[in-house]
């Protein structure tokens, strides 16, 4: 099914009490998850709102902030999981990364929430540098291969068909370019809402 037709089909789904996420599912082939990995951030033409938190040496007006002295508030695994689920992305100032990895890494790592050198590390926490990274992160989605299926949020159901279609096309192209064997690694592509069954995309 073509992208615009699939979006129209999703519009017919039962309305929920919340705004559902539109997810793209890219199933892989000829891809060894133990030896090959895709872990990158890609820009999206029509980003949806993101929640971002910064691990910084001081409080910032540009982003929700957790300073070093507050790390000990997060004592249990449940505390860490709650924090990880609260935000889409975490950014950090470079000097704190060792401490962040020690304190939060065991939970944040598997959840794909650790600040990343590719997009979320700030050399110094000046107001301008923080604001610049926050704006950059708002326009990105993360791709991380844990298995032979990538699930990527490409928007929200309250976006226009045109915005969603542009995002889907952009993400598919970016993922193909990030894979070791490009299109040959893609078995099929599906699109779904949070609570819907997936619809397979094709010609």
MDTraj code that builds the backbone (N, CA, C; nanometers):
import mdtraj as md
import numpy as np

residues = "UNK UNK UNK UNK UNK UNK UNK UNK UNK UNK UNK UNK UNK UNK UNK UNK UNK UNK UNK UNK UNK UNK UNK UNK UNK UNK UNK UNK UNK UNK UNK UNK UNK UNK UNK UNK UNK UNK UNK UNK UNK UNK UNK UNK UNK UNK UNK UNK UNK UNK UNK UNK UNK UNK UNK UNK UNK UNK UNK UNK UNK UNK UNK UNK UNK UNK UNK UNK UNK UNK UNK UNK UNK UNK UNK UNK UNK UNK UNK UNK UNK UNK UNK UNK UNK UNK UNK UNK UNK UNK UNK UNK UNK UNK UNK UNK UNK UNK UNK UNK UNK UNK UNK UNK UNK UNK UNK UNK UNK UNK UNK UNK UNK UNK UNK UNK UNK UNK UNK UNK UNK UNK UNK UNK UNK UNK UNK UNK UNK UNK UNK UNK UNK UNK UNK UNK UNK UNK UNK UNK UNK UNK UNK UNK UNK UNK UNK UNK UNK UNK UNK UNK UNK UNK UNK UNK UNK UNK UNK UNK UNK UNK UNK UNK UNK UNK UNK UNK UNK UNK UNK UNK UNK UNK UNK UNK UNK UNK UNK UNK UNK UNK UNK UNK UNK UNK UNK UNK UNK UNK UNK UNK UNK UNK UNK UNK UNK UNK UNK UNK UNK UNK UNK".split()
xyz = np.array([
    [0.0847, -0.1199, 0.0000],
    [0.0000, 0.0000, 0.0000],
    [0.0881, 0.1247, 0.0000],
    [0.0502, 0.2246, -0.0768],
    [0.1268, 0.3487, -0.0809],
    [0.1149, 0.4227, 0.0532],
    [0.2124, 0.5096, 0.0798],
    [0.2180, 0.5780, 0.2094],
    [0.0909, 0.6581, 0.2361],
    [0.0461, 0.7375, 0.1376],
    [-0.0717, 0.8216, 0.1625],
    [-0.1978, 0.7376, 0.1833],
    [-0.2071, 0.6242, 0.1124],
    [-0.3221, 0.5342, 0.1321],
    [-0.3189, 0.4732, 0.2730],
    [-0.1986, 0.4335, 0.3165],
    [-0.1847, 0.3729, 0.4493],
    [-0.2212, 0.4727, 0.5594],
    [-0.1812, 0.5987, 0.5418],
    [-0.2159, 0.7016, 0.6404],
    [-0.3675, 0.7186, 0.6477],
    [-0.4334, 0.7162, 0.5318],
    [-0.5795, 0.7266, 0.5287],
    [-0.6453, 0.6089, 0.6008],
    [-0.5891, 0.4903, 0.5844],
    [-0.6417, 0.3720, 0.6542],
    [-0.6271, 0.3876, 0.8049],
    [-0.5134, 0.4407, 0.8487],
    [-0.4925, 0.4612, 0.9923],
    [-0.5921, 0.5624, 1.0486],
    [-0.6316, 0.6587, 0.9673],
    [-0.7283, 0.7593, 1.0119],
    [-0.8648, 0.6959, 1.0447],
    [-0.8921, 0.5802, 0.9887],
    [-1.0213, 0.5140, 1.0101],
    [-1.0248, 0.4358, 1.1423],
    [-0.9087, 0.4246, 1.2063],
    [-0.9006, 0.3485, 1.3309],
    [-0.9828, 0.4157, 1.4408],
    [-1.0232, 0.3358, 1.5375],
    [-1.0979, 0.3865, 1.6532],
    [-1.0182, 0.4952, 1.7245],
    [-1.0833, 0.6062, 1.7557],
    [-1.0169, 0.7161, 1.8260],
    [-0.9915, 0.6786, 1.9720],
    [-0.8762, 0.7134, 2.0198],
    [-0.8391, 0.6871, 2.1589],
    [-0.8444, 0.8165, 2.2392],
    [-0.8251, 0.8033, 2.3696],
    [-0.8336, 0.9198, 2.4581],
    [-0.7015, 0.9970, 2.4641],
    [-0.6074, 0.9594, 2.3807],
    [-0.4794, 1.0297, 2.3755],
    [-0.4363, 1.0388, 2.2297],
    [-0.3433, 1.1275, 2.2032],
    [-0.2915, 1.1424, 2.0665],
    [-0.1891, 1.0319, 2.0422],
    [-0.2221, 0.9435, 1.9489],
    [-0.1351, 0.8283, 1.9250],
    [-0.0109, 0.8679, 1.8437],
    [0.0951, 0.7925, 1.8665],
    [0.2174, 0.8077, 1.7880],
    [0.2042, 0.7264, 1.6594],
    [0.2588, 0.7797, 1.5524],
    [0.2675, 0.7053, 1.4267],
    [0.4061, 0.6420, 1.4217],
    [0.4111, 0.5105, 1.4192],
    [0.5374, 0.4373, 1.4204],
    [0.5639, 0.3722, 1.2852],
    [0.6882, 0.3765, 1.2441],
    [0.7324, 0.3043, 1.1255],
    [0.8084, 0.1810, 1.1730],
    [0.7747, 0.0668, 1.1178],
    [0.8438, -0.0576, 1.1529],
    [0.9196, -0.1047, 1.0295],
    [1.0511, -0.1091, 1.0398],
    [1.1347, -0.1541, 0.9284],
    [1.1956, -0.2881, 0.9668],
    [1.1486, -0.3940, 0.9015],
    [1.1991, -0.5286, 0.9275],
    [1.3208, -0.5547, 0.8391],
    [1.4253, -0.6085, 0.8993],
    [1.5533, -0.6241, 0.8307],
    [1.5771, -0.7676, 0.7844],
    [1.6643, -0.7802, 0.6866],
    [1.7086, -0.9106, 0.6379],
    [1.8584, -0.9024, 0.6069],
    [1.9232, -1.0186, 0.5977],
    [2.0680, -1.0221, 0.5711],
    [2.1436, -0.9287, 0.6667],
    [2.0992, -0.9301, 0.7929],
    [2.1545, -0.8380, 0.8925],
    [2.1797, -0.9150, 1.0206],
    [2.3043, -0.9208, 1.0644],
    [2.3424, -0.9939, 1.1855],
    [2.3480, -0.8958, 1.3023],
    [2.2465, -0.9006, 1.3889],
    [2.2390, -0.8032, 1.4992],
    [2.3538, -0.8167, 1.5978],
    [2.4201, -0.9328, 1.5981],
    [2.5329, -0.9518, 1.6910],
    [2.6609, -0.8878, 1.6388],
    [2.6728, -0.8772, 1.5074],
    [2.7969, -0.8248, 1.4486],
    [2.7795, -0.6881, 1.3840],
    [2.6564, -0.6578, 1.3445],
    [2.6304, -0.5304, 1.2785],
    [2.5349, -0.4490, 1.3662],
    [2.5537, -0.3214, 1.3651],
    [2.4677, -0.2369, 1.4488],
    [2.4403, -0.1049, 1.3790],
    [2.3192, -0.0570, 1.3984],
    [2.2835, 0.0776, 1.3541],
    [2.2443, 0.1549, 1.4791],
    [2.3179, 0.2600, 1.5068],
    [2.2897, 0.3421, 1.6252],
    [2.3199, 0.4872, 1.5884],
    [2.2162, 0.5565, 1.5439],
    [2.2393, 0.6919, 1.4956],
    [2.1148, 0.7781, 1.5154],
    [2.1302, 0.9046, 1.4909],
    [2.0183, 0.9992, 1.4956],
    [1.9961, 1.0530, 1.3548],
    [1.8699, 1.0659, 1.3159],
    [1.8406, 1.1202, 1.1839],
    [1.7447, 1.2386, 1.1965],
    [1.7632, 1.3397, 1.1127],
    [1.6715, 1.4545, 1.1163],
    [1.5386, 1.4183, 1.0519],
    [1.4343, 1.4836, 1.0959],
    [1.3004, 1.4579, 1.0436],
    [1.2413, 1.5917, 0.9999],
    [1.1794, 1.5992, 0.8813],
    [1.1348, 1.7290, 0.8300],
    [1.0286, 1.7974, 0.9144],
    [0.9398, 1.7184, 0.9746],
    [0.8291, 1.7756, 1.0529],
    [0.8290, 1.7144, 1.1926],
    [0.9163, 1.7626, 1.2804],
    [0.9268, 1.7009, 1.4129],
    [0.8051, 1.7258, 1.4996],
    [0.7720, 1.6276, 1.5829],
    [0.6685, 1.6463, 1.6843],
    [0.7383, 1.6879, 1.8139],
    [0.6657, 1.7442, 1.9105],
    [0.7290, 1.7934, 2.0332],
    [0.8070, 1.6832, 2.1056],
    [0.9229, 1.7200, 2.1578],
    [1.0072, 1.6265, 2.2319],
    [1.0269, 1.6780, 2.3744],
    [1.0359, 1.5843, 2.4691],
    [1.0728, 1.6222, 2.6056],
    [1.2202, 1.5904, 2.6245],
    [1.2933, 1.6888, 2.6731],
    [1.4391, 1.6759, 2.6830],
    [1.4840, 1.7157, 2.8232],
    [1.5828, 1.6431, 2.8746],
    [1.6391, 1.6722, 3.0076],
    [1.7907, 1.6794, 2.9956],
    [1.8515, 1.7700, 3.0701],
    [1.9960, 1.7853, 3.0655],
    [2.0628, 1.7493, 3.1974],
    [2.1694, 1.6705, 3.1899],
    [2.2579, 1.6477, 3.3044],
    [2.3667, 1.7548, 3.2958],
    [2.3563, 1.8565, 3.3806],
    [2.4434, 1.9731, 3.3686],
    [2.5068, 2.0082, 3.5029],
    [2.6063, 2.0963, 3.4970],
    [2.6743, 2.1368, 3.6211],
    [2.5997, 2.2490, 3.6923],
    [2.5009, 2.3070, 3.6221],
    [2.4210, 2.4148, 3.6838],
    [2.2817, 2.4132, 3.6216],
    [2.1867, 2.4753, 3.6862],
    [2.0509, 2.4823, 3.6343],
    [2.0472, 2.5706, 3.5083],
    [1.9653, 2.5306, 3.4142],
    [1.9538, 2.6059, 3.2899],
    [1.8075, 2.6363, 3.2603],
    [1.7820, 2.7546, 3.2060],
    [1.6466, 2.7916, 3.1651],
    [1.6087, 2.7283, 3.0309],
    [1.7081, 2.6748, 2.9608],
    [1.6837, 2.6211, 2.8263],
    [1.6282, 2.4798, 2.8277],
    [1.6408, 2.4097, 2.9409],
    [1.6032, 2.2684, 2.9441],
    [1.5812, 2.2240, 3.0889],
    [1.4937, 2.1249, 3.1106],
    [1.4835, 2.0636, 3.2438],
    [1.6217, 2.0123, 3.2829],
    [1.6627, 2.0392, 3.4050],
    [1.8012, 2.0106, 3.4427],
    [1.8110, 1.9231, 3.5668],
    [1.9042, 1.8268, 3.5609],
    [1.9446, 1.7505, 3.6799],
    [2.0931, 1.7776, 3.6994],
    [2.1286, 1.8416, 3.8117],
    [2.2689, 1.8713, 3.8370],
    [2.3326, 1.7565, 3.9170],
    [2.4637, 1.7551, 3.9186],
    [2.5408, 1.6466, 3.9810],
    [2.4948, 1.6195, 4.1246],
    [2.4659, 1.7250, 4.1989],
    [2.4277, 1.7101, 4.3399],
    [2.2921, 1.6408, 4.3563],
    [2.2150, 1.6330, 4.2481],
    [2.0827, 1.5697, 4.2545],
    [2.0837, 1.4239, 4.2090],
    [2.1975, 1.3746, 4.1648],
    [2.2044, 1.2371, 4.1133],
    [2.1595, 1.1350, 4.2181],
    [2.1928, 1.1614, 4.3435],
    [2.1630, 1.0645, 4.4490],
    [2.0136, 1.0518, 4.4795],
    [1.9316, 1.1388, 4.4219],
    [1.7861, 1.1256, 4.4397],
    [1.7336, 0.9986, 4.3720],
    [1.8068, 0.9524, 4.2735],
    [1.7630, 0.8368, 4.1943],
    [1.8362, 0.7131, 4.2457],
    [1.7750, 0.6505, 4.3468],
    [1.8435, 0.5446, 4.4207],
    [1.8148, 0.4052, 4.3646],
    [1.6912, 0.3796, 4.3233],
    [1.6534, 0.2441, 4.2838],
    [1.6390, 0.2336, 4.1318],
    [1.6313, 0.1117, 4.0843],
    [1.6112, 0.0880, 3.9411],
    [1.4777, 0.1472, 3.8960],
    [1.3769, 0.1391, 3.9831],
    [1.2461, 0.1973, 3.9504],
    [1.2560, 0.3483, 3.9330],
    [1.3339, 0.4133, 4.0199],
    [1.3551, 0.5579, 4.0072],
    [1.4165, 0.5918, 3.8715],
    [1.5162, 0.5118, 3.8326],
    [1.5872, 0.5364, 3.7069],
    [1.4959, 0.5126, 3.5868],
    [1.4146, 0.4076, 3.5933],
    [1.3229, 0.3778, 3.4822],
    [1.2167, 0.4858, 3.4674],
    [1.1674, 0.5344, 3.5795],
    [1.0670, 0.6416, 3.5748],
    [1.1258, 0.7669, 3.5086],
    [1.2487, 0.7979, 3.5458],
    [1.3156, 0.9141, 3.4876],
    [1.3370, 0.8931, 3.3376],
    [1.3824, 0.7760, 3.2986],
    [1.4094, 0.7470, 3.1570],
    [1.2831, 0.7590, 3.0726],
    [1.1704, 0.7137, 3.1280],
    [1.0439, 0.7162, 3.0530],
    [0.9826, 0.8563, 3.0461],
    [1.0252, 0.9426, 3.1361],
    [0.9675, 1.0772, 3.1425],
    [1.0117, 1.1648, 3.0248],
    [1.1307, 1.1362, 2.9698],
    [1.1869, 1.2205, 2.8648],
    [1.2184, 1.1401, 2.7393],
    [1.2086, 1.2088, 2.6243],
    [1.2441, 1.1450, 2.4972],
    [1.3951, 1.1366, 2.4814],
    [1.4645, 1.2435, 2.5202],
    [1.6094, 1.2500, 2.5039],
    [1.6745, 1.3074, 2.6289],
    [1.7996, 1.2661, 2.6501],
    [1.8815, 1.3256, 2.7553],
    [2.0073, 1.3813, 2.6905],
    [2.0467, 1.5013, 2.7346],
    [2.1722, 1.5590, 2.6907],
    [2.2602, 1.5766, 2.8141],
    [2.3889, 1.6013, 2.7927],
    [2.4793, 1.6111, 2.9077],
    [2.6011, 1.6937, 2.8727],
    [2.6586, 1.7551, 2.9729],
    [2.7863, 1.8223, 2.9545],
    [2.8980, 1.7176, 2.9630],
    [2.9970, 1.7300, 2.8773],
    [3.1000, 1.6266, 2.8611],
    [3.1685, 1.5840, 2.9922],
    [3.2081, 1.6767, 3.0812],
    [3.2788, 1.6349, 3.2030],
    [3.1983, 1.5423, 3.2954],
    [3.0652, 1.5426, 3.2820],
    [2.9816, 1.4587, 3.3693],
    [2.9569, 1.3184, 3.3140],
    [2.9998, 1.2912, 3.1904],
    [2.9610, 1.1669, 3.1235],
    [3.0054, 1.0405, 3.1986],
    [3.1234, 1.0421, 3.2581],
    [3.1702, 0.9251, 3.3326],
    [3.0788, 0.8945, 3.4499],
    [3.0434, 0.9970, 3.5234],
    [2.9551, 0.9813, 3.6396],
    [2.8143, 0.9390, 3.5953],
    [2.7676, 0.9962, 3.4850],
    [2.6347, 0.9608, 3.4316],
    [2.6311, 0.8135, 3.3921],
    [2.7365, 0.7680, 3.3259],
    [2.7429, 0.6272, 3.2839],
    [2.7393, 0.5346, 3.4050],
    [2.8115, 0.5713, 3.5115],
    [2.8154, 0.4897, 3.6328],
    [2.6801, 0.4862, 3.7030],
    [2.6162, 0.6034, 3.7124],
    [2.4922, 0.6165, 3.7899],
    [2.3692, 0.5710, 3.7121],
    [2.3615, 0.6071, 3.5842],
    [2.2383, 0.5854, 3.5075],
    [2.2520, 0.4824, 3.3956],
    [2.3748, 0.4483, 3.3594],
    [2.3993, 0.3674, 3.2403],
    [2.3327, 0.2312, 3.2380],
    [2.3251, 0.1628, 3.3534],
    [2.2714, 0.0259, 3.3549],
    [2.1237, 0.0223, 3.3153],
    [2.0516, 0.1310, 3.3395],
    [1.9106, 0.1391, 3.3000],
    [1.8949, 0.2170, 3.1691],
    [1.9636, 0.3296, 3.1589],
    [1.9501, 0.4147, 3.0402],
    [2.0064, 0.3479, 2.9154],
    [2.1162, 0.2733, 2.9307],
    [2.1804, 0.2088, 2.8154],
    [2.0864, 0.1180, 2.7379],
    [2.0306, 0.0132, 2.8041],
    [1.9389, -0.0768, 2.7341],
    [1.8140, -0.0077, 2.6796],
    [1.7739, 0.1036, 2.7418],
    [1.6542, 0.1760, 2.6956],
    [1.6860, 0.2770, 2.5845],
    [1.8140, 0.2881, 2.5488],
    [1.8532, 0.3815, 2.4441],
    [1.8414, 0.5273, 2.4845],
    [1.8573, 0.5553, 2.6136],
    [1.8374, 0.6919, 2.6626],
    [1.9666, 0.7625, 2.7072],
    [2.0805, 0.6947, 2.6953],
    [2.2053, 0.7607, 2.7352],
    [2.2362, 0.8774, 2.6420],
    [2.2852, 0.9892, 2.6976],
    [2.3302, 1.0982, 2.6102],
    [2.4351, 1.0448, 2.5126],
    [2.4274, 1.0898, 2.3878],
    [2.5125, 1.0325, 2.2841],
    [2.6124, 1.1337, 2.2288],
    [2.7363, 1.0895, 2.2054],
    [2.8352, 1.1787, 2.1420],
    [2.7893, 1.2261, 2.0043],
    [2.7007, 1.1503, 1.9389],
    [2.6539, 1.1879, 1.8058],
    [2.5628, 1.3100, 1.8083],
    [2.4947, 1.3310, 1.9205],
    [2.3966, 1.4398, 1.9189],
    [2.3754, 1.5078, 2.0528],
    [2.4020, 1.4407, 2.1649],
    [2.3563, 1.4942, 2.2923],
    [2.4620, 1.5363, 2.3921],
    [2.5884, 1.5444, 2.3494],
    [2.6941, 1.5845, 2.4427],
    [2.7320, 1.7302, 2.4166],
    [2.7335, 1.8097, 2.5236],
    [2.7678, 1.9512, 2.5137],
    [2.9108, 1.9695, 2.5659],
    [3.0014, 2.0287, 2.4868],
    [3.1390, 2.0484, 2.5343],
    [3.1443, 2.1320, 2.6617],
    [3.0637, 2.2376, 2.6674],
    [3.0571, 2.3198, 2.7889],
    [2.9145, 2.3707, 2.8022],
    [2.8697, 2.3862, 2.9256],
    [2.7275, 2.4186, 2.9426],
    [2.7008, 2.5689, 2.9480],
    [2.7411, 2.6376, 2.8416],
    [2.7006, 2.7779, 2.8257],
    [2.5560, 2.7794, 2.7780],
    [2.4862, 2.8878, 2.8039],
    [2.3455, 2.8962, 2.7653],
    [2.3271, 2.8748, 2.6154],
    [2.4151, 2.9337, 2.5357],
    [2.4042, 2.9218, 2.3901],
    [2.4250, 2.7772, 2.3447],
    [2.5249, 2.7106, 2.4021],
    [2.5553, 2.5725, 2.3637],
    [2.4394, 2.4796, 2.4012],
    [2.3822, 2.5003, 2.5197],
    [2.2693, 2.4176, 2.5647],
    [2.1496, 2.4381, 2.4719],
    [2.1154, 2.5644, 2.4459],
    [2.0001, 2.5945, 2.3600],
    [2.0186, 2.5371, 2.2206],
    [2.1410, 2.5430, 2.1698],
    [2.1695, 2.4915, 2.0349],
    [2.1469, 2.3407, 2.0286],
    [2.1965, 2.2683, 2.1292],
    [2.1804, 2.1230, 2.1309],
    [2.0334, 2.0849, 2.1505],
    [1.9626, 2.1574, 2.2368],
    [1.8193, 2.1297, 2.2593],
    [1.7417, 2.1440, 2.1293],
    [1.7665, 2.2524, 2.0550],
    [1.6962, 2.2740, 1.9278],
    [1.7299, 2.1646, 1.8272],
    [1.8553, 2.1221, 1.8265],
    [1.8975, 2.0146, 1.7359],
    [1.8262, 1.8843, 1.7694],
    [1.8191, 1.8513, 1.8999],
    [1.7587, 1.7255, 1.9429],
    [1.6099, 1.7201, 1.9109],
    [1.5433, 1.8350, 1.9129],
    [1.3993, 1.8399, 1.8855],
    [1.3663, 1.7924, 1.7441],
    [1.4654, 1.8013, 1.6549],
    [1.4421, 1.7684, 1.5134],
    [1.4921, 1.6289, 1.4768],
    [1.5327, 1.5513, 1.5769],
    [1.5920, 1.4206, 1.5495],
    [1.5060, 1.3053, 1.5993],
    [1.5220, 1.1900, 1.5356],
    [1.4722, 1.0639, 1.5904],
    [1.5911, 0.9686, 1.5976],
    [1.5849, 0.8771, 1.6927],
    [1.6966, 0.7844, 1.7110],
    [1.6656, 0.6497, 1.6469],
    [1.7659, 0.5935, 1.5819],
    [1.7549, 0.4594, 1.5261],
    [1.8581, 0.3725, 1.5971],
    [1.8117, 0.2676, 1.6599],
    [1.9037, 0.1771, 1.7292],
    [1.8581, 0.0337, 1.7066],
    [1.9449, -0.0463, 1.6464],
    [1.9075, -0.1839, 1.6146],
    [1.9400, -0.2759, 1.7318],
    [1.8348, -0.3320, 1.7917],
    [1.8523, -0.4324, 1.8970],
    [1.8133, -0.5696, 1.8440],
    [1.7304, -0.5711, 1.7416],
    [1.6842, -0.6945, 1.6803],
    [1.6608, -0.6657, 1.5324],
    [1.6081, -0.7644, 1.4600],
    [1.5913, -0.7463, 1.3156],
    [1.4637, -0.6685, 1.2813],
    [1.4301, -0.5750, 1.3660],
    [1.3126, -0.4918, 1.3422],
    [1.3357, -0.3568, 1.4086],
    [1.3259, -0.2501, 1.3307],
    [1.3433, -0.1158, 1.3837],
    [1.2063, -0.0506, 1.3996],
    [1.1789, 0.0006, 1.5168],
    [1.0533, 0.0720, 1.5406],
    [1.0875, 0.2190, 1.5634],
    [1.0392, 0.3043, 1.4731],
    [1.0806, 0.4440, 1.4732],
    [0.9577, 0.5350, 1.4772],
    [0.9450, 0.6205, 1.5789],
    [0.8324, 0.7159, 1.5816],
    [0.8529, 0.8233, 1.4755],
    [0.7558, 0.8388, 1.3861],
    [0.7708, 0.9355, 1.2770],
    [0.6726, 1.0524, 1.2879],
    [0.5932, 1.0563, 1.3940],
    [0.5005, 1.1671, 1.4104],
    [0.3850, 1.1322, 1.5020],
    [0.2867, 1.2198, 1.5053],
    [0.1658, 1.2019, 1.5857],
    [0.0438, 1.2067, 1.4940],
    [-0.0631, 1.1414, 1.5370],
    [-0.1811, 1.1329, 1.4504],
    [-0.2484, 1.2680, 1.4260],
    [-0.2168, 1.3691, 1.5074],
    [-0.2771, 1.5004, 1.4846],
    [-0.1986, 1.5853, 1.3837],
    [-0.0937, 1.5281, 1.3257],
    [-0.0215, 1.5960, 1.2185],
    [-0.0963, 1.5768, 1.0872],
    [-0.0660, 1.6591, 0.9872],
    [-0.1339, 1.6473, 0.8584],
    [-0.0807, 1.5263, 0.7813],
    [-0.1594, 1.4792, 0.6846],
    [-0.1157, 1.3674, 0.6000],
    [0.0154, 1.4016, 0.5301],
    [0.0263, 1.5249, 0.4830],
    [0.1475, 1.5682, 0.4113],
    [0.2700, 1.5618, 0.5018],
    [0.2559, 1.6111, 0.6249],
    [0.3685, 1.6087, 0.7199],
    [0.4111, 1.4650, 0.7497],
    [0.3123, 1.3787, 0.7733],
    [0.3442, 1.2391, 0.8042],
    [0.4108, 1.1702, 0.6857],
    [0.3586, 1.1944, 0.5649],
    [0.4165, 1.1321, 0.4462],
    [0.5618, 1.1766, 0.4269],
    [0.5874, 1.3063, 0.4439],
    [0.7250, 1.3571, 0.4299],
    [0.8173, 1.2926, 0.5325],
    [0.7683, 1.2771, 0.6553],
    [0.8494, 1.2143, 0.7595],
    [0.8788, 1.0682, 0.7270],
    [0.7773, 0.9952, 0.6824],
    [0.7952, 0.8526, 0.6492],
    [0.8975, 0.8376, 0.5374],
    [0.8827, 0.9165, 0.4320],
    [0.9764, 0.9078, 0.3190],
    [1.1187, 0.9406, 0.3622],
    [1.1316, 1.0447, 0.4436],
    [1.2635, 1.0872, 0.4903],
    [1.3291, 0.9803, 0.5772],
    [1.2511, 0.9219, 0.6696],
    [1.3058, 0.8202, 0.7596],
    [1.3460, 0.6940, 0.6824],
    [1.2630, 0.6502, 0.5905],
    [1.2976, 0.5311, 0.5116],
    [1.4297, 0.5522, 0.4381],
    [1.4445, 0.6671, 0.3735],
    [1.5688, 0.6973, 0.3001],
    [1.6890, 0.7005, 0.3940],
    [1.6734, 0.7672, 0.5090],
    [1.7844, 0.7787, 0.6042],
    [1.8240, 0.6431, 0.6608],
    [1.7244, 0.5588, 0.6915],
    [1.7544, 0.4251, 0.7447],
    [1.8262, 0.3415, 0.6396],
    [1.7772, 0.3447, 0.5177],
    [1.8427, 0.2687, 0.4111],
    [1.9889, 0.3114, 0.3958],
    [2.0142, 0.4410, 0.4043],
    [2.1509, 0.4910, 0.3914],
    [2.2391, 0.4525, 0.5092],
    [2.1767, 0.4288, 0.6249],
    [2.2531, 0.3940, 0.7454],
    [2.2835, 0.2441, 0.7547],
    [2.2097, 0.1636, 0.6793],
    [2.2286, 0.0180, 0.6846],
    [2.3504, -0.0232, 0.6028],
    [2.4194, -0.1297, 0.6446],
    [2.5428, -0.1701, 0.5751],
    [2.5221, -0.2048, 0.4281],
    [2.4071, -0.2646, 0.3949],
    [2.3818, -0.3023, 0.2549],
    [2.2602, -0.2282, 0.1980],
    [2.2354, -0.1109, 0.2532],
    [2.1309, -0.0216, 0.2037],
    [1.9963, -0.0940, 0.1884],
    [1.9322, -0.0796, 0.0724],
    [1.7986, -0.1362, 0.0517],
    [1.7965, -0.2879, 0.0645],
    [1.9100, -0.3512, 0.0372],
    [1.9156, -0.4981, 0.0451],
    [1.8952, -0.5493, 0.1870],
    [1.9115, -0.4618, 0.2861],
    [1.8888, -0.5013, 0.4256],
    [1.7425, -0.4872, 0.4673],
    [1.6598, -0.4264, 0.3823],
    [1.5199, -0.4017, 0.4175],
    [1.4317, -0.5137, 0.3638],
    [1.3687, -0.5852, 0.4553],
    [1.2764, -0.6929, 0.4167],
    [1.1399, -0.6345, 0.3799],
    [1.0848, -0.5544, 0.4700],
    [0.9598, -0.4843, 0.4425],
    [0.9431, -0.3689, 0.5406],
    [0.8475, -0.2816, 0.5107],
    [0.8223, -0.1629, 0.5936],
    [0.6743, -0.1577, 0.6267],
    [0.6438, -0.1308, 0.7535],
    [0.5052, -0.1206, 0.7977],
    [0.4846, 0.0095, 0.8740],
    [0.3595, 0.0532, 0.8793],
    [0.3255, 0.1750, 0.9536],
    [0.2065, 0.1440, 1.0443],
    [0.2060, 0.2046, 1.1637],
    [0.0982, 0.1775, 1.2583],
    [0.0804, 0.2955, 1.3539],
    [-0.0341, 0.2971, 1.4188],
    [-0.0557, 0.3852, 1.5332],
    [-0.0211, 0.3073, 1.6601],
    [-0.0079, 0.3785, 1.7706],
    [0.0248, 0.3138, 1.8982],
    [-0.0641, 0.1927, 1.9234],
    [-0.1950, 0.2068, 1.8992],
    [-0.2908, 0.1018, 1.9354],
    [-0.3485, 0.0275, 1.8140],
    [-0.2897, 0.0454, 1.6980],
    [-0.3452, -0.0203, 1.5779],
    [-0.2561, -0.1354, 1.5310],
    [-0.3112, -0.2171, 1.4434],
    [-0.2302, -0.3183, 1.3770],
    [-0.1484, -0.2516, 1.2677],
    [-0.0328, -0.3071, 1.2340],
    [0.0511, -0.2471, 1.1305],
    [-0.0062, -0.2691, 0.9896],
    [0.0197, -0.1722, 0.9022],
    [-0.0167, -0.1807, 0.7610],
    [0.1126, -0.1841, 0.6810],
    [0.1220, -0.2805, 0.5908],
    [0.2455, -0.2949, 0.5130],
    [0.2496, -0.1946, 0.3984],
    [0.3645, -0.1279, 0.3864],
    [0.3830, -0.0326, 0.2775],
    [0.4465, -0.1023, 0.1580],
    [0.4114, -0.0532, 0.0412],
    [0.4685, -0.1091, -0.0822],
    [0.4208, -0.0253, -0.1981],
    [0.4419, -0.0748, -0.3188],
    [0.4047, 0.0020, -0.4384],
    [0.2538, 0.0036, -0.4599],
])
top = md.Topology()
chain = top.add_chain()
for i, resn in enumerate(residues, 1):
    res = top.add_residue(resn, chain, resSeq=i)
    for name in ("N", "CA", "C"):
        top.add_atom(name, md.element.get_by_symbol(name[0]), res)
traj = md.Trajectory(xyz[None], top)
